Amino acid sequence: MSSMIQPQLLRRMTMRKVLEALQDRGPCTRASLTRISGISAPTVSKAVGSLLEFGLLEEGDSIQGAPGRPGTLIRLARDSAQVIGVILDATRCHVISAGLDGTIRQDRQIDFPTPDSYESLLDRIEASARTFMEKKGVKTLGLGISTPGLINSRTGRAMLSPNLHVTDGRSPDQDLARRLGVDCVMHQETQALCLGERMYRAPESFDDFVMLEISTGLGVGVVMDGRLIGGHSGLAGELGHVTVALDGPLCGCGNRGCLETLATDSTLTRAISKHLGRDVGMDDVKALIRAGDPVAERALQSVCEYLAIAIAAAVNLWNPATLFVHGRLFDVRDGLFETICDLARKRTLPPSLADCQILRARWTKRHGAVACAIHHLFDAHGPDRS
């Protein structure tokens, strides 16, 4: 039995290495893939052939390299195949299409207000996804969902979403897989951002980092030695539900004074909306801050102080090489990100801070959802080399 399993495993490992080489380097010839991977030319050629057959790769133009026959460029499929990304959020949802190289198609994006029932949510996602799946000549190879809240990795169920209760106790990925007939995978939004940051920053290597997400809620994703750290049931990283104000605002989780009620984009827009008596967005907040509105200034200062506490806590707890922060808050004023980092440094243990760089996340929840689908697809064809 083992003699049969080993060649199958080696073939799958080779396919994974080819996929990741193309993801890191872009289009390559078979000869280049042989050099990059360190695997024999016949073995690489067989792996490429299998991946072409599965629809994960495409052949491109021929190029003349060394003397001899020209080589044909091989690339991750972007014209003949797609993955679909679904971004669930408190107020609006998005459905997008992307090639296996991660390129999001600007002409294939649909967004809609978040429905107030689970069945309506599935109906809207299904209808949007089918719009993309009906495109002739393009094979849909998977769907990735980025969603807020607590996702139990052992059961595949959304256990509790303080900002999106319609998904509580539900399994959107399993339900959509049954409706659409394609493989679906779901990740908590901060973990999805981690996958996106790693995939889209390739070939830069980020194997030890923490992602702090502060847009609607406040969550933490942790990557160590190249792997997501989820805890026993995948529920780790809920820093936003640590109590920091005993009599603070009511949180969607039912508690009071949670960090995410005091340190996020939503905290800022909610405070200013209450002051003005109407709903405002981040663009409105930016205009008020630039106009020197005193209430907006006080609200911003408070959010900055609590966000500095969150950043310091993440550095102190996980000792990452890099801390990424994802949110729109920093756009309301030039230099605000640096100001918040200075506040965080005063609250962080110096030895932990000395080994950590704090950066703004470069990619969005859209990229995270796409990365979920592509990562899952790669996993299906070979074990992760890390």
ZITAKA-V333824 format. One record per residue. N is the residue number from 1. RES is the residue in one small letter. PSI is psi in radians with two decimals (none if undefined). Layout:
# ZITAKA-V333824
n=N res=RES psi=PSI
n=N res=RES psi=PSI
This chain:
# ZITAKA-V333824
n=1 res=m psi=-0.80
n=2 res=s psi=-0.56
n=3 res=s psi=-0.43
n=4 res=m psi=-0.65
n=5 res=i psi=-0.69
n=6 res=q psi=-0.86
n=7 res=p psi=-0.66
n=8 res=q psi=-0.74
n=9 res=l psi=-0.73
n=10 res=l psi=-0.68
n=11 res=r psi=-0.74
n=12 res=r psi=-0.68
n=13 res=m psi=-0.68
n=14 res=t psi=-0.74
n=15 res=m psi=-0.73
n=16 res=r psi=-0.70
n=17 res=k psi=-0.67
n=18 res=v psi=-0.81
n=19 res=l psi=-0.78
n=20 res=e psi=-0.56
n=21 res=a psi=-0.74
n=22 res=l psi=-0.59
n=23 res=q psi=-0.71
n=24 res=d psi=-0.72
n=25 res=r psi=-0.30
n=26 res=g psi=-2.97
n=27 res=p psi=2.39
n=28 res=c psi=2.72
n=29 res=t psi=2.92
n=30 res=r psi=-0.65
n=31 res=a psi=-0.70
n=32 res=s psi=-0.71
n=33 res=l psi=-0.61
n=34 res=t psi=-0.76
n=35 res=r psi=-0.76
n=36 res=i psi=-0.74
n=37 res=s psi=-0.44
n=38 res=g psi=0.25
n=39 res=i psi=2.64
n=40 res=s psi=2.64
n=41 res=a psi=-0.78
n=42 res=p psi=-0.66
n=43 res=t psi=-0.74
n=44 res=v psi=-0.73
n=45 res=s psi=-0.70
n=46 res=k psi=-0.72
n=47 res=a psi=-0.76
n=48 res=v psi=-0.74
n=49 res=g psi=-0.75
n=50 res=s psi=-0.76
n=51 res=l psi=-0.57
n=52 res=l psi=-0.72
n=53 res=e psi=-0.67
n=54 res=f psi=-0.27
n=55 res=g psi=0.18
n=56 res=l psi=-0.36
n=57 res=l psi=2.81
n=58 res=e psi=2.64
n=59 res=e psi=2.40
n=60 res=g psi=-2.49
n=61 res=d psi=2.77
n=62 res=s psi=2.47
n=63 res=i psi=2.61
n=64 res=q psi=2.01
n=65 res=g psi=-1.99
n=66 res=a psi=2.84
n=67 res=p psi=2.42
n=68 res=g psi=-2.79
n=69 res=r psi=2.47
n=70 res=p psi=2.61
n=71 res=g psi=2.61
n=72 res=t psi=2.26
n=73 res=l psi=2.37
n=74 res=i psi=2.38
n=75 res=r psi=2.81
n=76 res=l psi=2.39
n=77 res=a psi=2.24
n=78 res=r psi=-0.34
n=79 res=d psi=-0.63
n=80 res=s psi=-0.12
n=81 res=a psi=2.76
n=82 res=q psi=2.77
n=83 res=v psi=2.71
n=84 res=i psi=2.33
n=85 res=g psi=2.38
n=86 res=v psi=2.16
n=87 res=i psi=1.96
n=88 res=l psi=2.37
n=89 res=d psi=3.02
n=90 res=a psi=-0.69
n=91 res=t psi=-0.56
n=92 res=r psi=2.59
n=93 res=c psi=2.72
n=94 res=h psi=2.46
n=95 res=v psi=2.23
n=96 res=i psi=2.85
n=97 res=s psi=2.51
n=98 res=a psi=2.67
n=99 res=g psi=2.98
n=100 res=l psi=-0.19
n=101 res=d psi=0.01
n=102 res=g psi=-0.07
n=103 res=t psi=2.05
n=104 res=i psi=2.24
n=105 res=r psi=2.02
n=106 res=q psi=-0.43
n=107 res=d psi=0.05
n=108 res=r psi=1.20
n=109 res=q psi=2.25
n=110 res=i psi=2.34
n=111 res=d psi=2.70
n=112 res=f psi=2.71
n=113 res=p psi=2.45
n=114 res=t psi=2.09
n=115 res=p psi=2.80
n=116 res=d psi=0.13
n=117 res=s psi=2.68
n=118 res=y psi=-0.77
n=119 res=e psi=-0.70
n=120 res=s psi=-0.64
n=121 res=l psi=-0.83
n=122 res=l psi=-0.70
n=123 res=d psi=-0.78
n=124 res=r psi=-0.73
n=125 res=i psi=-0.80
n=126 res=e psi=-0.82
n=127 res=a psi=-0.73
n=128 res=s psi=-0.79
n=129 res=a psi=-0.72
n=130 res=r psi=-0.54
n=131 res=t psi=-0.73
n=132 res=f psi=-0.66
n=133 res=m psi=-0.35
n=134 res=e psi=-0.10
n=135 res=k psi=2.18
n=136 res=k psi=2.48
n=137 res=g psi=0.07
n=138 res=v psi=2.06
n=139 res=k psi=2.29
n=140 res=t psi=2.08
n=141 res=l psi=-0.07
n=142 res=g psi=2.93
n=143 res=l psi=2.29
n=144 res=g psi=2.38
n=145 res=i psi=2.24
n=146 res=s psi=2.14
n=147 res=t psi=2.56
n=148 res=p psi=2.89
n=149 res=g psi=-2.95
n=150 res=l psi=2.07
n=151 res=i psi=2.04
n=152 res=n psi=1.96
n=153 res=s psi=-0.36
n=154 res=r psi=-0.55
n=155 res=t psi=-0.25
n=156 res=g psi=0.44
n=157 res=r psi=2.47
n=158 res=a psi=1.92
n=159 res=m psi=-0.77
n=160 res=l psi=2.21
n=161 res=s psi=1.74
n=162 res=p psi=-0.44
n=163 res=n psi=0.05
n=164 res=l psi=1.21
n=165 res=h psi=-0.27
n=166 res=v psi=-0.33
n=167 res=t psi=-0.05
n=168 res=d psi=2.22
n=169 res=g psi=0.18
n=170 res=r psi=2.90
n=171 res=s psi=1.39
n=172 res=p psi=-0.64
n=173 res=d psi=-0.79
n=174 res=q psi=-0.71
n=175 res=d psi=-0.69
n=176 res=l psi=-0.59
n=177 res=a psi=-0.72
n=178 res=r psi=-0.67
n=179 res=r psi=-0.72
n=180 res=l psi=-0.36
n=181 res=g psi=0.41
n=182 res=v psi=2.75
n=183 res=d psi=2.24
n=184 res=c psi=2.58
n=185 res=v psi=2.58
n=186 res=m psi=2.37
n=187 res=h psi=2.54
n=188 res=q psi=2.48
n=189 res=e psi=-0.59
n=190 res=t psi=-0.64
n=191 res=q psi=-0.64
n=192 res=a psi=-0.72
n=193 res=l psi=-0.66
n=194 res=c psi=-0.82
n=195 res=l psi=-0.71
n=196 res=g psi=-0.75
n=197 res=e psi=-0.71
n=198 res=r psi=-0.80
n=199 res=m psi=-0.80
n=200 res=y psi=-0.30
n=201 res=r psi=-0.14
n=202 res=a psi=2.45
n=203 res=p psi=0.21
n=204 res=e psi=2.48
n=205 res=s psi=2.04
n=206 res=f psi=1.65
n=207 res=d psi=-0.22
n=208 res=d psi=1.75
n=209 res=f psi=2.88
n=210 res=v psi=2.41
n=211 res=m psi=2.16
n=212 res=l psi=2.00
n=213 res=e psi=2.19
n=214 res=i psi=0.38
n=215 res=s psi=-1.25
n=216 res=t psi=-0.99
n=217 res=g psi=-2.81
n=218 res=l psi=2.00
n=219 res=g psi=2.86
n=220 res=v psi=2.32
n=221 res=g psi=2.43
n=222 res=v psi=2.22
n=223 res=v psi=2.15
n=224 res=m psi=2.30
n=225 res=d psi=0.62
n=226 res=g psi=0.08
n=227 res=r psi=2.47
n=228 res=l psi=2.34
n=229 res=i psi=1.96
n=230 res=g psi=-0.19
n=231 res=g psi=-3.07
n=232 res=h psi=-0.73
n=233 res=s psi=0.28
n=234 res=g psi=0.27
n=235 res=l psi=0.11
n=236 res=a psi=2.75
n=237 res=g psi=0.18
n=238 res=e psi=1.03
n=239 res=l psi=-0.51
n=240 res=g psi=-0.28
n=241 res=h psi=0.42
n=242 res=v psi=2.29
n=243 res=t psi=2.19
n=244 res=v psi=-0.15
n=245 res=a psi=1.92
n=246 res=l psi=-0.66
n=247 res=d psi=0.59
n=248 res=g psi=-3.00
n=249 res=p psi=2.65
n=250 res=l psi=2.29
n=251 res=c psi=2.77
n=252 res=g psi=-0.29
n=253 res=c psi=-0.18
n=254 res=g psi=-0.23
n=255 res=n psi=3.02
n=256 res=r psi=2.55
n=257 res=g psi=0.37
n=258 res=c psi=2.58
n=259 res=l psi=-0.61
n=260 res=e psi=-0.22
n=261 res=t psi=-0.08
n=262 res=l psi=-0.14
n=263 res=a psi=0.49
n=264 res=t psi=3.01
n=265 res=d psi=-0.76
n=266 res=s psi=-0.62
n=267 res=t psi=-0.79
n=268 res=l psi=-0.85
n=269 res=t psi=-0.61
n=270 res=r psi=-0.76
n=271 res=a psi=-0.74
n=272 res=i psi=-0.61
n=273 res=s psi=-0.74
n=274 res=k psi=-0.69
n=275 res=h psi=-0.72
n=276 res=l psi=-0.31
n=277 res=g psi=0.35
n=278 res=r psi=2.75
n=279 res=d psi=2.36
n=280 res=v psi=2.72
n=281 res=g psi=-3.11
n=282 res=m psi=-0.54
n=283 res=d psi=-0.66
n=284 res=d psi=-0.72
n=285 res=v psi=-0.75
n=286 res=k psi=-0.74
n=287 res=a psi=-0.70
n=288 res=l psi=-0.71
n=289 res=i psi=-0.74
n=290 res=r psi=-0.52
n=291 res=a psi=-0.10
n=292 res=g psi=0.46
n=293 res=d psi=2.14
n=294 res=p psi=-0.63
n=295 res=v psi=-0.74
n=296 res=a psi=-0.68
n=297 res=e psi=-0.77
n=298 res=r psi=-0.72
n=299 res=a psi=-0.72
n=300 res=l psi=-0.75
n=301 res=q psi=-0.72
n=302 res=s psi=-0.79
n=303 res=v psi=-0.72
n=304 res=c psi=-0.72
n=305 res=e psi=-0.78
n=306 res=y psi=-0.60
n=307 res=l psi=-0.65
n=308 res=a psi=-0.65
n=309 res=i psi=-0.74
n=310 res=a psi=-0.77
n=311 res=i psi=-0.81
n=312 res=a psi=-0.73
n=313 res=a psi=-0.75
n=314 res=a psi=-0.72
n=315 res=v psi=-0.79
n=316 res=n psi=-0.65
n=317 res=l psi=-0.72
n=318 res=w psi=-0.19
n=319 res=n psi=0.93
n=320 res=p psi=2.74
n=321 res=a psi=-0.58
n=322 res=t psi=2.41
n=323 res=l psi=2.05
n=324 res=f psi=2.47
n=325 res=v psi=2.21
n=326 res=h psi=2.10
n=327 res=g psi=2.87
n=328 res=r psi=-0.13
n=329 res=l psi=-0.68
n=330 res=f psi=-0.23
n=331 res=d psi=-0.17
n=332 res=v psi=-0.32
n=333 res=r psi=2.41
n=334 res=d psi=2.35
n=335 res=g psi=0.06
n=336 res=l psi=-0.65
n=337 res=f psi=-0.78
n=338 res=e psi=-0.65
n=339 res=t psi=-0.78
n=340 res=i psi=-0.67
n=341 res=c psi=-0.67
n=342 res=d psi=-0.73
n=343 res=l psi=-0.70
n=344 res=a psi=-0.65
n=345 res=r psi=-0.57
n=346 res=k psi=-0.31
n=347 res=r psi=0.00
n=348 res=t psi=2.52
n=349 res=l psi=2.16
n=350 res=p psi=-0.74
n=351 res=p psi=-0.64
n=352 res=s psi=-0.70
n=353 res=l psi=-0.57
n=354 res=a psi=-0.50
n=355 res=d psi=0.16
n=356 res=c psi=2.32
n=357 res=q psi=2.42
n=358 res=i psi=2.13
n=359 res=l psi=2.69
n=360 res=r psi=2.43
n=361 res=a psi=2.40
n=362 res=r psi=-0.47
n=363 res=w psi=2.90
n=364 res=t psi=3.12
n=365 res=k psi=-0.49
n=366 res=r psi=-0.82
n=367 res=h psi=-0.62
n=368 res=g psi=-0.77
n=369 res=a psi=-0.74
n=370 res=v psi=-0.75
n=371 res=a psi=-0.63
n=372 res=c psi=-0.87
n=373 res=a psi=-0.77
n=374 res=i psi=-0.73
n=375 res=h psi=-0.76
n=376 res=h psi=-0.69
n=377 res=l psi=-0.76
n=378 res=f psi=-0.73
n=379 res=d psi=-0.61
n=380 res=a psi=-0.36
n=381 res=h psi=-0.05
n=382 res=g psi=2.59
n=383 res=p psi=2.57
n=384 res=d psi=2.25
n=385 res=r psi=-0.35
n=386 res=s psi=none
